[in-house]
Amino acid sequence: MRLTTVVRSDPKGRVYIPLAKDPGVKHLCGTVNGMGYRGEVQRVGDDFGLVLGPAWRRDCGVTEGDRVVVVLEPEGPQRGQLAPDVEAALAASKEAAAFWDGLAQFYRKAYLRHIDATTRSPEKRASRIAEVIGLLEAGRKER
């Protein structure tokens, strides 16, 4: 996603980058005016936006009213990038898939490491995938 927009603030005093619509993913990373950015999409009034914290703004020199160039992509492993067996298991469980989509990359990577740690015992892979799907359906971020 690439856009040029004006930084706004809301009545609570939060400074944010407005997004035209919900991007469909919760966690994004990329750049704002060439400076690294990592954060989550939040509701800001009736809009969706990326809130810019005071320390980030201070270090990057971005203030309300500035026109910025924003380049973003989903953070962490996304469903289209997963191994076919993991992708199929998530596709079979709407609850697990929805919870997966909302997880931060740290938790996604931990689950994938747990599944991929079966290289010496490939017969365990299917049971680990089933275990992870069960945990995701239960709303658990970690094993």
GROMACS elastic network, one bead per residue, 0.5 to 0.9 nm:
[ bonds ]
;  ai    aj funct       b0    kb
    1    23     6  0.87595   500
    1    70     6  0.79361   500
    1    71     6  0.57958   500
    1    72     6  0.51801   500
    1    73     6  0.61491   500
    2    69     6  0.74604   500
    2    70     6  0.56449   500
    2    72     6  0.63903   500
    2    73     6  0.88116   500
    3    19     6  0.87949   500
    3    68     6  0.83065   500
    3    69     6  0.59360   500
    3    70     6  0.52856   500
    3    71     6  0.66503   500
    3    72     6  0.87650   500
    4    67     6  0.69397   500
    4    68     6  0.56081   500
    4    70     6  0.60676   500
    4    71     6  0.88370   500
    5    17     6  0.73204   500
    5    18     6  0.74215   500
    5    19     6  0.85988   500
    5    66     6  0.83283   500
    5    67     6  0.55585   500
    5    68     6  0.55934   500
    5    69     6  0.67089   500
    5    70     6  0.77537   500
    6    17     6  0.70633   500
    6    18     6  0.77764   500
    6    64     6  0.76981   500
    6    65     6  0.56831   500
    6    66     6  0.54982   500
    6    68     6  0.61010   500
    6    69     6  0.88982   500
    7    15     6  0.69323   500
    7    16     6  0.58246   500
    7    17     6  0.50357   500
    7    18     6  0.70562   500
    7    62     6  0.81490   500
    7    63     6  0.70075   500
    7    64     6  0.50410   500
    7    65     6  0.51849   500
    7    66     6  0.55385   500
    7    67     6  0.64089   500
    7    68     6  0.70931   500
    8    14     6  0.83426   500
    8    15     6  0.56923   500
    8    16     6  0.54923   500
    8    17     6  0.63802   500
    8    18     6  0.71094   500
    8    63     6  0.84816   500
    8    64     6  0.52307   500
    8    65     6  0.60831   500
    8    66     6  0.83290   500
    9    12     6  0.79094   500
    9    13     6  0.58255   500
    9    14     6  0.53382   500
    9    16     6  0.59475   500
    9    17     6  0.85790   500
    9    64     6  0.63412   500
    9    65     6  0.85642   500
   10    13     6  0.53672   500
   10    14     6  0.55445   500
   10    15     6  0.67383   500
   10    16     6  0.79206   500
   10    44     6  0.70679   500
   10    45     6  0.73269   500
   11    14     6  0.74816   500
   11    45     6  0.87238   500
   14    44     6  0.85913   500
   14    51     6  0.66762   500
   14    52     6  0.75336   500
   14    53     6  0.78791   500
   14    54     6  0.88882   500
   15    50     6  0.85291   500
   15    51     6  0.58441   500
   15    52     6  0.56283   500
   15    53     6  0.73435   500
   15    54     6  0.82921   500
   15    57     6  0.88895   500
   15    63     6  0.77360   500
   15    64     6  0.64186   500
   16    44     6  0.81093   500
   16    49     6  0.59838   500
   16    50     6  0.52577   500
   16    52     6  0.53190   500
   16    53     6  0.84849   500
   16    64     6  0.80601   500
   17    48     6  0.86055   500
   17    49     6  0.53176   500
   17    50     6  0.50613   500
   17    51     6  0.64531   500
   17    52     6  0.74157   500
   17    68     6  0.86195   500
   17    70     6  0.86859   500
   18    21     6  0.87406   500
   18    44     6  0.82836   500
   18    47     6  0.67842   500
   18    48     6  0.61358   500
   18    50     6  0.66601   500
   18    51     6  0.87054   500
   19    22     6  0.70789   500
   19    23     6  0.80062   500
   19    41     6  0.87965   500
   19    47     6  0.70658   500
   19    48     6  0.54207   500
   19    49     6  0.51550   500
   19    50     6  0.76252   500
   20    23     6  0.85958   500
   20    47     6  0.76002   500
   20    48     6  0.72454   500
   20    49     6  0.84811   500
   21    24     6  0.86385   500
   21    47     6  0.75136   500
   21    48     6  0.63487   500
   21    49     6  0.87272   500
   22    25     6  0.77548   500
   22    26     6  0.88921   500
   22    41     6  0.78375   500
   22    47     6  0.84835   500
   22    48     6  0.60160   500
   22    49     6  0.84373   500
   23    26     6  0.78517   500
   23    41     6  0.81036   500
   23    48     6  0.87001   500
   23    74     6  0.89640   500
   24   101     6  0.86671   500
   25    28     6  0.73699   500
   25    40     6  0.84743   500
   25    41     6  0.76181   500
   25    74     6  0.65238   500
   25    75     6  0.85957   500
   25   101     6  0.65855   500
   25   102     6  0.70563   500
   26    39     6  0.84296   500
   26    40     6  0.53117   500
   26    41     6  0.52649   500
   26    42     6  0.80069   500
   26    74     6  0.79526   500
   26    75     6  0.86167   500
   26   101     6  0.73276   500
   26   102     6  0.57300   500
   26   103     6  0.78562   500
   26   104     6  0.80460   500
   27    38     6  0.75798   500
   27    39     6  0.57816   500
   27    41     6  0.63405   500
   27    73     6  0.87149   500
   27    74     6  0.61211   500
   27    75     6  0.55644   500
   27    76     6  0.82300   500
   27   102     6  0.77142   500
   27   103     6  0.80746   500
   27   104     6  0.64898   500
   27   105     6  0.80142   500
   28    37     6  0.81463   500
   28    38     6  0.58654   500
   28    39     6  0.56304   500
   28    40     6  0.59163   500
   28    41     6  0.73453   500
   28    50     6  0.88991   500
   28    72     6  0.62116   500
   28    73     6  0.55984   500
   28    76     6  0.85632   500
   29    36     6  0.76125   500
   29    37     6  0.55278   500
   29    39     6  0.64553   500
   29    40     6  0.85425   500
   29    71     6  0.83049   500
   29    72     6  0.54658   500
   29    73     6  0.56615   500
   29    74     6  0.63310   500
   29    75     6  0.55115   500
   29    76     6  0.89360   500
   30    34     6  0.85718   500
   30    35     6  0.81519   500
   30    36     6  0.58082   500
   30    37     6  0.52937   500
   30    38     6  0.65320   500
   30    70     6  0.76256   500
   30    71     6  0.55022   500
   30    73     6  0.61617   500
   30    74     6  0.86220   500
   30    75     6  0.86208   500
   31    34     6  0.51088   500
   31    35     6  0.50339   500
   31    37     6  0.51142   500
   31    38     6  0.81571   500
   31    69     6  0.80500   500
   31    70     6  0.58175   500
   31    71     6  0.52715   500
   31    72     6  0.64514   500
   32    35     6  0.52448   500
   32    36     6  0.65452   500
   32    37     6  0.63835   500
   32    60     6  0.89460   500
   32    62     6  0.89751   500
   32    68     6  0.64406   500
   32    69     6  0.57847   500
   32    71     6  0.65707   500
   32    72     6  0.84169   500
   33    36     6  0.85523   500
   33    60     6  0.86614   500
   33    62     6  0.86839   500
   33    67     6  0.89342   500
   33    68     6  0.55900   500
   33    69     6  0.50920   500
   33    70     6  0.63670   500
   33    71     6  0.84518   500
   34    37     6  0.89871   500
   34    69     6  0.78080   500
   34    70     6  0.80342   500
   34    71     6  0.84306   500
   35    60     6  0.68545   500
   37    52     6  0.88727   500
   37    56     6  0.85556   500
   37    72     6  0.84001   500
   38    72     6  0.88914   500
   38    75     6  0.80864   500
   39    50     6  0.68259   500
   39    51     6  0.77548   500
   39    52     6  0.85245   500
   39    75     6  0.88941   500
   40    49     6  0.85172   500
   40    50     6  0.64555   500
   40    51     6  0.80246   500
   40   104     6  0.89705   500
   41    48     6  0.65198   500
   41    49     6  0.56410   500
   41    50     6  0.53137   500
   41    51     6  0.78505   500
   42    47     6  0.84360   500
   42    48     6  0.56572   500
   42    49     6  0.54669   500
   42    50     6  0.62431   500
   42    51     6  0.72852   500
   43    46     6  0.68591   500
   43    47     6  0.58720   500
   43    49     6  0.63120   500
   43    50     6  0.86721   500
   44    47     6  0.52098   500
   44    48     6  0.56822   500
   44    49     6  0.60816   500
   44    50     6  0.85396   500
   44    51     6  0.83628   500
   45    48     6  0.78643   500
   52    55     6  0.84431   500
   52    56     6  0.64994   500
   52    57     6  0.64438   500
   52    62     6  0.88710   500
   53    56     6  0.53590   500
   53    57     6  0.62612   500
   53    58     6  0.86586   500
   54    57     6  0.51318   500
   54    58     6  0.60397   500
   54    59     6  0.86143   500
   55    58     6  0.50826   500
   55    59     6  0.61809   500
   55    60     6  0.85455   500
   56    59     6  0.52611   500
   56    60     6  0.60647   500
   56    61     6  0.82515   500
   56    62     6  0.83342   500
   57    60     6  0.51166   500
   57    61     6  0.54565   500
   57    62     6  0.50096   500
   57    63     6  0.65995   500
   58    61     6  0.52986   500
   58    62     6  0.70647   500
   58    63     6  0.83823   500
   59    62     6  0.82793   500
   62    65     6  0.87459   500
   62    66     6  0.65463   500
   62    67     6  0.89120   500
   62    68     6  0.82846   500
   63    66     6  0.58212   500
   64    67     6  0.88114   500
   72    75     6  0.88219   500
   74    77     6  0.82351   500
   74    78     6  0.74426   500
   75    78     6  0.78162   500
   75   104     6  0.77375   500
   75   105     6  0.63107   500
   76   104     6  0.73401   500
   76   106     6  0.77637   500
   76   108     6  0.73144   500
   76   109     6  0.75314   500
   77    80     6  0.82794   500
   77    81     6  0.63061   500
   77    82     6  0.70866   500
   77   105     6  0.67165   500
   77   108     6  0.69148   500
   77   109     6  0.72329   500
   78    81     6  0.54817   500
   78    82     6  0.68601   500
   78   100     6  0.88966   500
   78   101     6  0.76846   500
   78   108     6  0.88575   500
   79    82     6  0.55207   500
   79    83     6  0.88575   500
   79    86     6  0.86727   500
   79    87     6  0.62340   500
   79    90     6  0.81464   500
   79    97     6  0.84629   500
   79   100     6  0.85307   500
   79   101     6  0.79586   500
   80    83     6  0.86513   500
   80    87     6  0.73979   500
   81    84     6  0.87662   500
   81    87     6  0.83341   500
   82    85     6  0.81688   500
   82    86     6  0.63300   500
   82    87     6  0.57259   500
   82   112     6  0.88449   500
   83    86     6  0.54402   500
   83    87     6  0.61087   500
   83    88     6  0.86285   500
   84    87     6  0.50080   500
   84    88     6  0.60154   500
   84    89     6  0.86004   500
   85    88     6  0.51469   500
   85    89     6  0.62708   500
   85    90     6  0.87468   500
   85   126     6  0.82588   500
   85   129     6  0.81784   500
   86    89     6  0.51322   500
   86    90     6  0.62891   500
   86    91     6  0.85996   500
   86   112     6  0.87945   500
   86   115     6  0.87939   500
   86   126     6  0.89896   500
   86   129     6  0.65759   500
   87    90     6  0.52075   500
   87    91     6  0.61055   500
   87    92     6  0.86638   500
   88    92     6  0.62059   500
   88    93     6  0.89228   500
   89    92     6  0.51613   500
   89    93     6  0.66888   500
   89    96     6  0.87985   500
   89    97     6  0.87320   500
   89   129     6  0.73585   500
   89   130     6  0.76906   500
   89   133     6  0.71276   500
   90    93     6  0.53268   500
   90    94     6  0.71115   500
   90    95     6  0.85903   500
   90    96     6  0.61279   500
   90    97     6  0.50528   500
   90    98     6  0.88344   500
   90   100     6  0.82854   500
   90   133     6  0.70119   500
   91    94     6  0.66077   500
   91    96     6  0.84966   500
   91    97     6  0.65990   500
   92    96     6  0.86209   500
   92    97     6  0.83312   500
   93    96     6  0.53584   500
   93    97     6  0.61232   500
   93    98     6  0.85876   500
   93   133     6  0.76577   500
   93   137     6  0.77608   500
   94    97     6  0.50629   500
   94    98     6  0.59997   500
   94    99     6  0.85406   500
   94   137     6  0.84539   500
   95    98     6  0.52504   500
   95    99     6  0.62395   500
   95   100     6  0.85614   500
   95   136     6  0.74360   500
   95   137     6  0.52843   500
   95   138     6  0.84445   500
   95   139     6  0.85264   500
   96    99     6  0.51780   500
   96   100     6  0.60092   500
   96   101     6  0.86209   500
   96   132     6  0.87905   500
   96   133     6  0.58730   500
   96   134     6  0.75470   500
   96   135     6  0.79848   500
   96   138     6  0.79750   500
   96   139     6  0.78070   500
   97   101     6  0.61781   500
   97   102     6  0.88343   500
   97   133     6  0.85230   500
   97   136     6  0.77903   500
   97   137     6  0.82100   500
   98   101     6  0.52062   500
   98   102     6  0.66764   500
   98   136     6  0.87651   500
   98   137     6  0.87900   500
   99   102     6  0.52945   500
   99   103     6  0.64786   500
   99   136     6  0.61319   500
   99   137     6  0.72076   500
   99   138     6  0.89995   500
   99   139     6  0.65170   500
   99   140     6  0.86627   500
   99   141     6  0.86953   500
  100   103     6  0.52345   500
  100   104     6  0.85453   500
  100   107     6  0.89244   500
  100   108     6  0.71802   500
  100   136     6  0.67918   500
  100   141     6  0.87905   500
  101   104     6  0.83947   500
  103   106     6  0.80258   500
  103   107     6  0.63052   500
  103   108     6  0.64430   500
  103   141     6  0.72040   500
  104   107     6  0.57225   500
  104   108     6  0.65170   500
  104   109     6  0.88230   500
  104   141     6  0.89703   500
  105   109     6  0.59177   500
  105   110     6  0.84214   500
  106   109     6  0.53885   500
  106   110     6  0.62832   500
  106   111     6  0.88783   500
  107   110     6  0.50589   500
  107   111     6  0.63202   500
  107   112     6  0.86729   500
  107   141     6  0.61175   500
  107   142     6  0.65342   500
  108   111     6  0.52966   500
  108   112     6  0.62712   500
  108   113     6  0.86676   500
  108   141     6  0.84073   500
  109   112     6  0.50072   500
  109   113     6  0.60191   500
  109   114     6  0.85587   500
  110   113     6  0.51026   500
  110   114     6  0.62757   500
  110   115     6  0.87824   500
  110   142     6  0.77203   500
  110   143     6  0.87341   500
  111   114     6  0.51281   500
  111   115     6  0.64116   500
  111   116     6  0.86735   500
  111   129     6  0.89938   500
  111   132     6  0.68324   500
  111   141     6  0.88432   500
  111   142     6  0.74934   500
  111   143     6  0.76998   500
  112   115     6  0.50694   500
  112   116     6  0.59592   500
  112   117     6  0.84230   500
  112   129     6  0.89901   500
  112   132     6  0.89389   500
  113   117     6  0.58770   500
  114   117     6  0.53491   500
  114   118     6  0.77327   500
  114   128     6  0.74441   500
  114   129     6  0.89067   500
  114   132     6  0.86594   500
  114   143     6  0.89619   500
  115   118     6  0.62778   500
  115   119     6  0.89560   500
  115   124     6  0.86160   500
  115   125     6  0.60943   500
  115   126     6  0.85204   500
  115   127     6  0.89531   500
  115   128     6  0.56276   500
  115   129     6  0.62332   500
  115   132     6  0.80681   500
  116   119     6  0.63715   500
  116   125     6  0.74510   500
  117   120     6  0.77434   500
  117   121     6  0.84836   500
  117   125     6  0.83741   500
  118   121     6  0.50051   500
  118   122     6  0.53733   500
  118   123     6  0.78431   500
  118   124     6  0.61606   500
  118   125     6  0.57453   500
  118   128     6  0.84556   500
  119   122     6  0.54911   500
  119   124     6  0.89203   500
  119   125     6  0.82055   500
  120   123     6  0.89434   500
  121   124     6  0.58108   500
  121   125     6  0.75572   500
  122   125     6  0.53964   500
  122   126     6  0.81880   500
  123   126     6  0.68391   500
  123   127     6  0.80279   500
  124   127     6  0.54336   500
  124   128     6  0.62538   500
  124   129     6  0.87473   500
  125   128     6  0.51466   500
  125   129     6  0.61815   500
  125   130     6  0.86580   500
  126   129     6  0.51184   500
  126   130     6  0.62323   500
  126   131     6  0.86062   500
  127   130     6  0.50323   500
  127   131     6  0.60942   500
  127   132     6  0.86526   500
  128   132     6  0.61415   500
  128   133     6  0.85575   500
  129   132     6  0.51415   500
  129   133     6  0.61716   500
  129   134     6  0.86156   500
  130   133     6  0.51204   500
  130   134     6  0.62043   500
  130   135     6  0.87011   500
  131   134     6  0.51535   500
  131   135     6  0.63192   500
  131   136     6  0.87270   500
  131   143     6  0.89034   500
  132   135     6  0.50405   500
  132   136     6  0.61301   500
  132   137     6  0.85398   500
  132   143     6  0.76923   500
  133   136     6  0.50758   500
  133   137     6  0.60819   500
  133   138     6  0.85758   500
  134   137     6  0.51044   500
  134   138     6  0.62493   500
  134   139     6  0.87567   500
  134   140     6  0.88669   500
  135   138     6  0.50463   500
  135   139     6  0.63687   500
  135   140     6  0.53136   500
  135   141     6  0.77393   500
  135   142     6  0.78375   500
  135   143     6  0.70414   500
  136   140     6  0.55215   500
  136   141     6  0.70931   500
  136   142     6  0.87309   500
  137   140     6  0.75957   500
  140   143     6  0.71738   500
